[in-house]
Amino acid sequence: MATTVHEPPQIETFEPRVSDAGNGGWKNLLPADGDLRAVKDYSPPPASTAIWVGLFGITMMFAAFTSALIVRQGASLDWQHLSVPPILYFNTVLLLLSSVTLELSRKPIARYMGGLRSEVKNPGLWLYVTLFLGIMFVAGQYLAWRQLIAKGLYIWTNPNSGFFYVLTAAHAVHILGGLGGLLHVIRKLNAGVLRRSTLVATARYWHYMDVLWIYLLILLWVKL
C-alpha cells in the first residue's frame, strides 16, 4: 500500500532590509561613508501628538489672556491708551526672518543626514542663523520693556501696561523654549543622530510662535 509523504509547509521568512531601517526619516538613505550612527527609526506617533497637545495648551493660555484683556478693558474706568514701542515692528521682522532661515536649513540637513556629507560642508549654518535671530528677538523685546520703563510705565502702572508686559513676557518665555529646541537639534545634528521628526517638531513649534506673535502684535495695537 503506497504511502503519500507530504512536504512540511514552507514558512516564508522576511529578512530585514537595510533600507527599511531608515535614518531618522531622511528618505531611508544610508550614509555613504557607512556611518550607521545616523540610522534611526521613526519616532513613535506620541512624539508628534505631544507637540500638538503642547501647542493647543499654549493657544488656550493666550486665549484666556485675550479674554481677560477684553473683559478688563470693558469694565475699566482707568484704561489708558498705550503706544506700542516701534521696536516691536523690527522684532517682528527678525522673527519672520528666523522662520525663513529655519526652512532654508531643511534641505542641507536632509542631504547631510541622507549620506551626502562630503557635499554639505556646514549643514547647520541656517540653524545657527535662526538661533541668532531668535536671540535678537528676545533682546529686542527686552529693549521694548526698557523703553516703557523709561516712560514711567511699569506692570503695575495701569491695566493696559500690565497686559502688555504679561503678554509679551509670556511669549518671550515660549521663544526661549524654542531656542532650547533649536540647541537640541544642533547638538543632535553635530552628533550625526538627528531624527527628521525632531527637526519637524521644532520647526512646527517655531513657526507657531511666529503666528502667535503676529496675533499678539495686532491685539496690542488694537486694544492697548
C-alpha positions in Angstrom: 0.0 0.0 0.0 1.6 3.3 -1.2 2.3 5.9 1.4 1.9 9.6 0.5 4.6 11.7 2.1 3.5 15.3 2.4 6.2 18.0 2.5 6.2 20.2 5.5 4.6 23.6 5.0 7.0 26.3 3.8 7.3 29.1 6.3 8.2 32.3 4.4 10.7 34.4 6.3 11.4 38.1 5.8 14.9 39.3 6.3 15.0 42.9 7.3 16.2 45.1 4.5 18.8 47.7 5.3 16.7 50.3 3.5 13.8 49.6 5.9 15.8 50.6 8.9 15.5 54.3 8.0 17.8 57.0 9.2 15.5 59.2 11.2 13.1 59.5 8.3 15.6 61.1 5.9 14.1 59.2 2.9 15.6 55.9 4.2 19.0 56.6 2.8 22.1 55.1 4.3 25.2 57.2 4.9 27.6 56.9 2.0 30.6 56.6 4.4 29.0 53.6 6.2 28.5 55.6 9.4 25.4 53.9 10.9 25.1 56.3 13.8 22.7 58.3 11.7 20.4 55.4 11.0 17.3 55.8 13.3 13.8 54.6 13.2 10.9 57.0 13.0 9.9 58.5 16.3 6.8 56.9 17.8 3.4 58.6 17.0 3.1 60.0 20.5 6.1 62.3 19.8 4.1 64.0 17.1 1.0 64.1 19.2 2.8 65.7 22.1 3.7 68.8 20.1 0.1 69.3 19.0 -1.1 68.9 22.6 1.5 71.4 23.7 0.5 74.0 21.1 -3.1 73.5 22.0 -2.3 74.3 25.6 -0.4 77.4 24.6 -3.3 78.5 22.5 -5.7 78.1 25.4 -3.5 80.1 27.7 -3.2 83.1 25.3 -7.0 82.8 24.6 -7.6 83.2 28.3 -5.2 86.2 28.4 -7.2 87.7 25.5 -10.5 87.2 27.2 -9.2 88.7 30.4 -7.9 91.8 28.5 -11.2 92.4 26.7 -13.3 91.9 29.9 -10.9 94.2 31.9 -11.0 96.9 29.3 -14.8 96.9 29.1 -15.2 97.1 32.8 -12.4 99.6 33.5 -12.6 103.4 34.0 -8.8 103.8 34.3 -7.9 102.3 30.9 -5.3 104.5 29.3 -4.0 104.4 25.7 -0.5 102.9 25.3 1.5 103.4 22.2 3.2 100.2 21.0 7.0 100.7 21.1 8.2 100.9 17.4 11.0 98.4 18.1 8.3 95.7 18.2 7.9 96.0 14.4 11.6 95.4 14.0 11.4 92.5 16.3 8.6 91.1 14.1 10.8 91.2 11.1 13.5 89.3 12.9 11.1 86.6 14.0 9.7 86.2 10.5 13.2 86.0 9.0 14.1 83.3 11.6 11.3 81.1 10.2 12.7 81.6 6.7 16.2 80.6 7.7 14.8 77.6 9.6 13.1 76.4 6.4 16.3 77.0 4.5 18.1 74.6 6.9 15.9 71.7 5.9 17.5 70.8 2.5 21.2 70.8 3.6 20.3 68.9 6.7 18.4 66.3 4.7 21.3 65.9 2.3 23.8 65.6 5.2 21.7 63.1 7.1 21.0 61.2 3.9 24.6 60.3 3.4 25.9 63.2 1.3 28.1 64.5 4.0 31.0 65.3 1.7 28.8 67.6 -0.3 27.5 69.6 2.6 30.2 71.4 4.4 28.1 73.2 7.1 24.7 71.7 7.3 23.8 73.6 10.5 24.6 77.0 9.1 21.0 78.2 8.8 20.2 76.7 12.2 22.8 79.0 13.7 21.4 81.9 11.9 17.9 81.0 13.2 19.2 80.8 16.7 20.9 84.2 16.4 17.7 85.8 15.1 15.7 84.3 17.9 18.1 85.7 20.5 18.0 89.1 18.8 14.2 88.9 19.0 14.3 88.3 22.8 16.8 91.1 23.2 14.6 93.4 21.2 11.6 92.6 23.5 13.8 93.5 26.5 14.6 96.8 24.8 10.8 97.4 24.4 10.3 96.9 28.1 13.1 99.3 28.9 11.5 101.9 26.7 8.3 101.6 28.6 10.1 101.8 31.9 11.8 105.0 30.7 8.4 106.5 30.2 7.4 105.5 33.8 5.2 102.6 32.7 5.5 99.5 34.8 3.5 96.4 35.0 1.5 97.9 37.9 1.1 101.4 36.5 -2.2 100.8 34.8 -4.2 97.8 33.4 -3.1 98.1 29.8 0.6 98.4 30.6 0.2 95.3 32.8 -1.3 93.3 30.0 1.5 94.5 27.7 4.2 93.1 30.0 2.3 89.9 30.7 1.5 89.1 27.0 5.0 89.9 25.7 6.8 88.2 28.5 4.8 85.1 28.2 5.5 84.9 24.5 9.2 85.6 25.2 9.4 82.7 27.6 8.0 80.4 24.9 10.5 81.7 22.4 13.2 80.8 24.9 11.8 77.3 24.9 12.0 77.3 21.1 15.7 78.4 21.4 16.3 75.4 23.6 14.7 73.2 21.0 17.0 74.6 18.3 20.0 74.0 20.5 18.9 70.4 20.9 18.5 70.0 17.1 22.0 71.5 16.6 23.5 69.1 19.2 21.9 66.1 17.6 23.0 67.2 14.1 26.6 67.6 15.2 26.4 64.1 16.8 25.1 62.7 13.5 21.9 61.3 15.1 19.3 63.9 14.3 15.9 62.4 13.5 13.7 64.1 10.9 10.8 64.1 13.4 12.8 66.2 15.8 13.5 68.9 13.3 9.9 68.8 12.1 8.5 69.2 15.6 11.0 72.0 16.4 10.1 73.9 13.2 6.4 73.4 13.8 6.7 75.0 17.3 8.9 77.8 16.0 6.5 78.7 13.2 3.6 78.7 15.6 5.5 81.2 17.7 5.6 83.5 14.6 1.9 83.2 14.1 1.2 83.8 17.8 3.4 86.9 17.8 1.6 88.4 14.8 -1.7 87.8 16.6 -0.4 89.4 19.8 1.0 92.4 18.0 -2.3 93.1 16.3 -4.1 92.6 19.7 -1.7 95.1 21.4 -2.1 97.6 18.6 -5.9 97.5 18.5 -6.7 97.1 22.2 -3.9 99.0 24.0 
